[in-house]
C-alpha cells in the first residue's frame, strides 16, 4: 500500500495530537479557594460556557488548518504540487466528514449524560476520556481495515453495504427514537456483575467503601 508517511511525519503528527490532548486536559482547570479555614485550594472542573467552548473550537479548527497548510508545504517541496494538492484535499475532506459526524454524536452524549444524571461540571472530563478511547480504537480499526482492503479487495463491498445500511437508517430517522438506557442489555449485565454506587462520588470513577471497590455511575 502506497503511503506518503515517514517515521518523522508520524512522529510529528502524534506529537501534535499528544500536545493538543494535554492542553485540552489542563486548559479548563481552575483553582478555587475553599469556603473554610483550609488555606489550600481545591481544583475543580467548572462547567464550560458556550463562549469559552466557541473560542476553543475556533482554536482547534485553526490548528487543523495550520496542519493542512504545513502538510501541503512539505509535500509540495518533497513530492510535487500534484501530490500535495491531492493528499491535502484528502486530509481536509476527512476532517470535514469527521466534524459533521461529530455534531450528530452530540445528541447521543446528551442522551447518555441525561440518563445517568451526570452534572455539567463533570461532562467534559468524561468526554475527554471518551475521545482518547476513540483515538485508540479508531487507530486499531483503521490499520486493520487498511490491511483487510489490501489483502482482500472484496471487503470493500461489505464496507459499502454497511454504509448504505447506516445511511438508510439515518434518513429513516431511527436515531431520533427515544432510547431507555436502563433497559440496555449491556448495562443490565454490568449492574449484575459489578458493584455500582447509586450516586456519584465527585469526579471519581472508582471508590473504595467498607473495604470493597465500587464503580460510580
Steps between C-alpha positions, in 0.01 A plus 500: 500500500649832389540762768658841541565423865853500638613436859559872547157593365329250729708621796406862435132415453474299822699764688251767389206282607662430838565870564143590400356238736725622782389858445135388488539308826666785688360804325161506675611438856455774760601524861234634731561564870294303752244691700658381825808542715696277265763713326549255216313531173284230354524433131157476348371445149266785422218475244617629162310805376382527141736793441803310628403189303473710183843654557662158549315359196639781284846432642488129416367561149781751450758241611359256244515765227862577588581128492340470155707795379819350640420165342449663158824700534700189587350282225535777241872520574558124520256341252364778284191720483269231360563262790481786749163610368360146498616396848409831663154483343460146637595622848260796488219280363546244776514776761174657380325161493610425856393847612151458354460154656612636838208743500258206483685336788421797723140382531621154606721654771213710629276194519759302694582785737131555566434132566784477753437849644859608440540863618635753245817552704604137440382451141810644335738272690300194398499615138879538502545140613252400231703687238818320604318168478367592157849592378643166613213292361481689170874461450465125548199473268652723230822297492306173504262625229787617279665159532176318418440715192855441383478123547133446407363762260149352520476627858423843347160367394421406862607844622296662225188298590543603865521868402187469286316337792608764753410775252154348460452481876607861535263626229220291647541689825553199724765687698233739630304226676519527880729242657472383861861440600393319815349229277824442309617141540864604539417738784286238674784250470746748650270569794472125568875443490638823648452691822369840386414781741156657477638856497808679367813534714633829371705439185627156602440199277584250774466528879577270790228465764504256792806336352329432164567661165194664339448658161305825482221579253 
